[in-house]
Amino acid sequence: MGATAAMVGFGCDTGDLPGGVERAAIRHLIDTIGVIVAGLGQGVAATLAPLQPEGDLPLPGHPGTRAAADHAYLCGTAAHGLELDDGYREGSVHPGVAVVPALLSATLMQRVSGRDVLHALAVGYESVCALSAALHPALRDRGFHPTSTVGPMGSAMAVARVLGLDPAQTEAALGFAASEAGGLFAFLGGGGEVKRLHGGLAARGGLMAARLAASGISAPYGILERPSGYAQAFGGIAPGEFSLTFPPDRPWRMTDCYIKPHACCRHLQPALEALIALRATHDLHPDEVTAIEVETYSIAAAHADTGWGDMATAQLSFQYVLAQGLWKGRAALADFDDTARAEPFAGALLPRLTIRASDAMDALYPDQRPARVTVMACGERYSEFALEASGSPQIPVSDQAIGDKFLGLTAPVVGDDRARDWLDQLWDIATANDAGRVMVGAV
């Protein structure tokens, strides 16, 4: 069986969703909707919103409506707009920002049960995770951003599922989504705000791919493995040599996705947490620190030269994020606004900071996301090693923490009482007859 047929067969399978996977889908749905609500009111999404005409689909937690494609684009941009979105380490990808907004838009267009939405969500996540992991790191090394390159394929699979597309139509949806795929990693060198749009592009691309397939327009078959197809274009893999395996032939990948506790790039978070731990354990004062050395893997170390001229770029900047950890013991959303970026901390740390990749760390990635932080202070040398950051399956966040994050992001927008009621509805979405109303906060 070819890779495309394997993905289509998995997506169209009518078997029940395992209970643990359904619970993971609820957790990631709540996490992503919270970030969308907060993201709609600020940054790139707030700039994008006035450029779009009104439509017929309501926005979650905010007034106004948008047409389907614009709705997915705006919500996907908002989801990727705060660096608080979930991800999958083995593929260096953010599945939620692609899958959830596309699924939200599709579910608002027709009545869909909560259990069907959760199954579609899991299919979308699994598709993104499988494809990104199979192409990592070749796709990233070729300059592509996995979220916007793989995201349209997963969101197309999720929407195809809720639209009830048959296998031939689902394969066509992948054919369309492959032509929507793209997005470059050039933002590491500056201009980081463009990265926010990549979530929106992935959500809109997958939504429209499934809708085009449903309309009967033709698209290439076998798109993943065919000549001039997806794997050859984005991974340099020879035609016919690309393969994928899905559940039940292997464990679900969705349960290995992480949820972010810090408002910055995930590659930086193990080192950030190691530094925060050293700061607390040894009662370090920033002025006493003479040097900080970070040893990590190459993809993380590539963030060493990223500046902090705007919020989006600062959230990708190794030196800026570590400065927040050293001076404040955190990297919260407020630590990246205009006022925080004008503080002298990152500039003061820069001459004392060394970040390097090593073969030993590269050998551990992507099975782990390692970092060793060594701090010199008051004539002493302190070191902390982190294999992963919190929010990963190895160091999971609780349901309570996910709920608290949701309330912290949504209550300032909709009020405390409505946020709590909305959260309760989302935890029970599996029993909903109209999941779209629950997802948008209209219940």
N, C-alpha and C positions, 0 to 999 in steps of 0.2 A: 504494500500500500504506500502511495506517495504521501509526502508531507501534507499537501493540501487536502487530500482525501481523509487523512487521519484527523486533521483539525475539523473538517466539516462533519465527519462521523461523530466525533466527540461532541460538537456543538448541538447536533440534532438528536443526540441520544435522549430517550424519554425516561431513563431510569431516575430513581429518587436521588436527591442530593443528600450526602451523608450529613448527620447532625452536626458534627464538628465544623464542617465546611459552611453549613448554613449559618452557624453562629459567627464564624469569621466574616461572612458576608455582611451580617448585620453590623458588626463592629466597624468594618471598613466603610460601610454606607454612612453610618452616623458620623464617623470621623471626617469623611469627605464633604458631606453636606454642611457640617459646621464650618469648614474652611471656605466653602463656596459663599456662604452667607456673609462671613466677615470679609472675604475678598472682593465681593461685589461693590462694597462701599469705598474702596481705596485703590490706589495704585493704577496699574494699566487697565484693569477692568473698569474702573470708574471713568477713565478717559475713553475707553471703547464704547461704553453704554450709550452716550449721546449721539454716536455716529450711526446707531442702528435705529430703524423705524419701529414703531409699536407693532405688535402682532397679536397672537391669540393664546400664547402660553404664558402663565404667570411665573414670575421669578421667585425663587425661594427666599422668604423673609423680607422681601423688598417690594415696593409698589412697582407697577409697570408690567408690560407683557412684551414678548418677542415672538416672531415667527420661528419655526422649528430650527432651521439651520443657524439663525442668529442666536437663538436661545442656547443651543449647545456650545457655540463659539464663545459666548459671553460667560457662561457658567464654567466652561473648561478653563478659560483664561483666569477667572476668579479662583478656581480650585488650585491652580499652579502659581497663584500670585503672591503667596505669603511664605513660601518655603516651609509649610507645615503639612504638606501632603504626604501620603503613604508611599511605599516603594517596595521593590523586590531587588535585593542585593545581587543575586546571581546574574541578573540582566541589566543592572544599573538603570532601572526604569521606574517610572511612576504610573502604575496602572490606573489608580483611582481617578486621576484628572482627565483621563480619556474615557473610561468606561462609565463612570457614574453620571457625568453631565449628558452624555449621549443617551443613556438609558432613561434619565430623568425626562429629557425632551420627548423621547418616544413614548414613555408611559403616560405623559400628559396628553398625548394625542388620541389615546384609546384606553379604555378601562382594562387594567391588568391587575391580577391578584398579587398580594405581597409575596407569596411563596414562588410564583412564577418570576417575579422581579429578582428575587434572591438567587434563583437558579440561573437566570440570564447574567446576573452580576458575576457569579462564580465562573460561568463559561467565559465571560469577557476577560476577567482577571487571569484565568488559567491560560488563555490564548496569548495574552500579552507576555506573561511570565515564561511560557514555554518557548515562544519565538525569540524573545530578547535573550534568554539564557543560551539558546543554541547559536546565536550570532555574536555573543559577547566574548572577547572584547573587539573582534574584527570590525563590527559596525561602528563602535566608538572610535577606534583607531583610524577609520576612514573619514572621520570628521562629522559623523551624523549624531544627532541627539536621539537616543533610543525612545524617549517618550513620544516624540512627534513622528518618529519613523515606524515604530512598532504599534504605538497607540491606536492608529486608525484601524488596524487589523483586529485588535481586540474589541474595540467599540463596535465595529461592524458585526462581529460574532454575537455580541450581547444584544444588539438591536434586532438582528436577524432572528434571534431566539424569541423575543417578545412579539415580533411581527408574525411569527409562525411560518417563516420561510422554509421551503422544502430543501433537500440537499443540493439540488441543482441551483436554486436561487441563492443559497448560502455561499456556494462556491463562486457564483457571480459577484456576490457582495465582496468577497475577498479580492476578486479581480479588480473591482472598482477601488477598494480601499488601498491596494498596493500603489495605485497611481496617485493617491492622496498623500502617500507617505513622503516624509522629508524632514527638513529642519536641521540646521548646522550648529555645531558646538562652538562656533566662533565667539560666542558671548563671553567666554572665559577671559578674553582679552579686552573686555569693556563692552558697553552697550548691553548690559545684562537684562534690561527690561524686555527685550525681544523674546527671551526665554519664556516669559509668562504666556505669550501667545501660543506657544507650542502645545500647551494643554488644550486650548480652544481649538486649534487646528486639528488635533487628533480626535477630539469629540465630534466636531462638525464633519470631518472627513468620514468617520465610521458611520455616523447617522445617515448621511446622504448616500453612502455606498449601499447600505441596506435598502434604503428607499428606492434607489435606482434599480437595484436588483429586483425588488418587488414589482416594479413597473414593467419588467420584461426586456429592458435594454440589455444587450449582450456585453460581456466582458470576458477577458481571457480565462480559460480554464487552467487548472494546475499551476496557478500563478506562483506558488512558492518555489517549485523546483524546475519549472520549464526554462528553456533558453531565453535569455534576456528577461528573466523573471526576477522575483523579489530576492531570493537568496544569492543569486549571481550578482545582482546590482548592488546590494547593500552589504553582503558578506564575502564576496569574491569566491563563492562556492560554485563549482562546475555544475552545469545542468544535470539533473537526475541524481545528484549525490547528497541531497539535503533530506534529512528525515527528522521526524518529531514523534514523541511518545506521550500519550495522555492517559489519565485515569480511565478505567481501573487498572491499566497495565503498569501504573506507577502511582505513588502517593500524590495527592493534590498539592500543587505548589502554592495555592492561595494561602494556606495556613502557615507558610513561611514568609509572608509579606510582613513588613514592619510598619509601625505607626510612630510618627515623629513626636518627641517631646520638646525639641528645640527648634527655633525658627531660623534654621540655616541648612546649608547643604549637608546631606547625610554623610558624605565622605569625610566631613570635618568633625562629626560628632563623637567618635571614639576618642580622638585626641582632646577634644573639648572636655569631655567627662573625666578623662585621666588628669587633666590639668586642674579641674575643679576639685577632684578628690585630693590631689597633692596640696592644693591651697588650703583645704579644710583640715586635712590630717596634720600638716606641719605649721599651721597658722601663718602662712606666708603673706607678707606684705609686698605689694608690687615694687615698691622702692628698694626692697632688699634683694630682689631678683636680679642677678647679673647676666644670666643667660638661660635660654630655653632651647632645648634640642628636641625635634620631633623626627622620629623614624617611622615611616609608613609605606604604603604601597604606591606605585607610580601614578595611578589615576587620581588618588587623593593629593599626592605631592604636586601634581600639575596645577593645583589651586594656590600654590605658594606665591605666585607673582600677580595674583588678581588684586586690584585696588578696591576702593570703597567710595567711588565718586557718586554713586546712587544707591538706593536701597537694595535693588536687585543684585547689583554687583557685590556689594558689601556682604550679602548673605552667602556668597560663593567664595569670599576672601578668607584664606587661612589665617593670615595675620590679624585681620580685623576680628574674626570670631574668637581667636585665642586671647586677644586683648580684652574682649568682653568677659571671658571666663576668668582671666587673671584679676581684673579690677572689680568685677561685679559678681563673679561666681555664677553666671548664667549667660544665656543668649536668647532673650525673649524678644517678642515682636517689637516692643518699644525701643530696643537697643539698636535698631537699624534705621530709625527715622532721621530726619534732617538734623535735629538737635543732637542726637547721639553721635552721628557721624562727624559733627563739628568738634567733638571732644578730642583731646590730644592723646588718648590712650594707645590707639593703633600705631600712630607715628612714633610714640615713645618706646613701644615694644620692638619695632622693626629692627633696629640695630642689634638687639639682643637675641633675635630669633633665627634659628637655623632649621630648615625643613628639608628633609632628603628622603628619597626612596631607597630601598635596599632589596637585594635579591631574596633575602629571607622573608621580608614582608610580602613581596610579590608572590612568593610561593604559597602563602596562606590565603591570598585573595583569588577568587571571589567566595571561597568556602567560608572565610571570615573576613572581617573588615578591620585589620589590625593597626594599632598605633602604639608606639612607646614614647612617652614624654619624660624628659629628664630636665630638672630644674636645678640651677646652681644659685644658692642664696646663703649669705652669711658664712661663707667658707664651707658649706655643706653641699652635698650632691644627693638629690632625691629623684627617684624614678618610679614610674607607674606604667604598667602595660595593660592595654585593653584589646580584647579580641573582637569586641562588638560594642555598640552603644545600646542604651536602654530603648525599649520599644520593639526590639527584635524578638523572635521566638525564644532565643536563649535568655533574654532579660525582658519578659513581656510586661506590657502595661495592663493594669486591671480594667474591668468594666467600669469601675468607679472613676478611674483616671480618664477614660475615654469620655464618660459623661461629663466630668468636670471640664475637660477641654471644650466639649461642645457648648456647654453653658457659658464658658468664658468667651467664646467666639460669637455666640448668637444673642445672649442676653443684652449686650449693649445696643443691638440692632432692633430686637423685637420686644424687649422687656423680660424681666425675670420670670413672671408667671407663665407667659406664653412659651418661653424657652423650655421651662420644665415640663409643661404639657406636651410640647412637641417631642422632647426627648423620650417621654414615656410612650408616645405613639410609635416612635421609631424602633424602640426596643421590642414592640409587639407587632412590627410590620408583617411578620409571617402570617398573621391572621387577618390582614386587611383585605377587603374586597376591591378597593380602589387605591392601589399603592401610590399612584401619582399624587393624590391629595395629601397623603401622609408625607411623602418626600418633599413636597413644596411647602408644608406647614399650613395647609388649608383646613385641616380637621379640627 
